[in-house]
Amino acid sequence: MASVHNVHNVRRDVPLPDDRSDLPPEADHPLVDLPDEELRVHTAETLERARDRSTTLTEAVDDDDLVKQHSKLMSPLVWDLAHIGSQEEIWLVRDVGGHEPLRPEIDDLYDAFQQPRAIRPSLPLLGPAEARDYVGQVRRKALDVLEQTPLQDGDLTRLAFAFGMIAQHEQQHDETMLATHQLRRGDPVLHAPAPPPASALDLPEEVVVPAGPFLMGTSVEPWALDNECPAHEVYVDAFAVDTTPVTNARYAEFVEDGGYHDRRWWSEEGWHYRSVHDINAPRFWWREDGHWWRTRFGVHEPVPDDEPVVHVSYYEAEAFAAWAGRRLPTEAEWEKAARYDPATGRSRRYPWGDEDPTPRHANLGQRHLRPAPVGAYPEGASPLGVHQLIGDVWEWTSSDFRPYPGFVAFPYREYSEVFFGPDHKVLRGGSFGSDPVAVRGTFRNWDFPVRRQIFAGFRCARDVTAGV
């Protein structure tokens, strides 16, 4: 996914603009009260969960598949693996640990800014065996650093931030590698159980979010990235938002109504993109014998009606919303629907509260290799009754990727600041391929509006009269 760039730090303990807000403050994060030894155990387990997933994704294929570029949009899997190790070495072994470099000669090879994806197969990359050996060496040294590092002081080390940052970075690349698996040809190599079925709840089509201010972003989340900071008050007019993401069945109505061939629903940029690339349905869909089919990680199957639509671009989501007489939510609207608790006026960490995600709450962590049917996670609903805001599919918003008031790039500009502007649209909420460590109510993803290979869907919104 495009939000996975060279790993970056975050500015923490940033005050609200003007050091004031009439809204309730953010709750302390559970990591704040952990003794150092328990924090080390938690951090090591988080790092190992990421490494287990990287191993699954890279050992599921043979070495030929590992070095092959399955799409010009993606890196060879072996590049992602060594890049994970390179970033871990730079930040944890060298910067935090103060150790001599293991492989300084490969720094440039695995610099995402110096090496565009299209040319990475032509670089003198580490081979599969060498890459595995390298990331293993780096991890052993990184865990030694974790054991020796005080975790209460320093911008990089307080509350184990640098280690959490690296765990997020690896999990983000794991999601990128999962998207590469979706693009590869051949027999299925990844397997997972089906997600839970939809609940028996009779959900309304939409939920009204009342007008008023709420606290957006965070100043206290220990492992948040810089673009999530600082917390700041935002006023949002009343609006209605879909209770669940748009389903395949509903999206198929748009397709079958000629939505891809009706200029009325498309922006100028979107229509141009659709026309040039002859796009007629979500990526990986095709029509056969009067039914829609899809390819999912090498499996050919009927498109399930009740799952959120996935693999649609921003332009497709925008066109559907216009066809439906609605619009995409802004980023602020999405976050208010996800975090705002009208009973307390406080912004929660997640829709269900401040507790970290569990399998009861959301479809995360590559557990199911597909979105769950809408309504499958009633315990994950927000206080206002909005469902599946976390997990299943990234959700396009109408907002450009911009800095928050008081934003400070830290420790360098290349994680967020260089991407701010109108070229990238914000996505929220994570997908079935996102790990819990890299998803929270404040997490911001961004990508070009043309992207379709990512695990992205959407929900719609509409304006309502204030006070309704």
Buried (B, 14 or more C-beta within 10 A) or exposed (E): BBBBBBBBBBBBEBEBBEEEBEBEEBBEBEBEEBEEEEBBEBBBEBBEBBBEBBBBBBEBBEEEBBBBBBBEBBBBBBBBBBBBBBBBBBBBBBBBBEBEEBBEEBEEBBBBEEBEBEEBBEBEBBBBEBBBEBBEBBBEBBBBBBEEBEBEEEBBBBBBBBBBBBBBBBBBBBBBBBBBBBBBEEEEBBEEEEBBEBBEEEBEEBBBBBBBBBBBBBBBBBBBBBBBBBBBBBEBBBBBBBBBBBBBBBBBEBBEEEBBEBEEBBBEEBBEBBEEEEBEBBBBBEBEEEEBBBBBBBEEEEBBBBBBBBBBBBBBBBBBBBBBEBBBBBBBBBBBBBBBBEEEBBBBBBBBBBEEBEBEBBBBBBBBBBBBBBBBBBEBBBBBBBBBBBBBBBBBBBBBBBBBBBBEBBBEEBBBBEBBEEEBBBBBBBBBBBBBBBBBBBBBBBBEBBBBBBBBBBBBBBEBEEEE
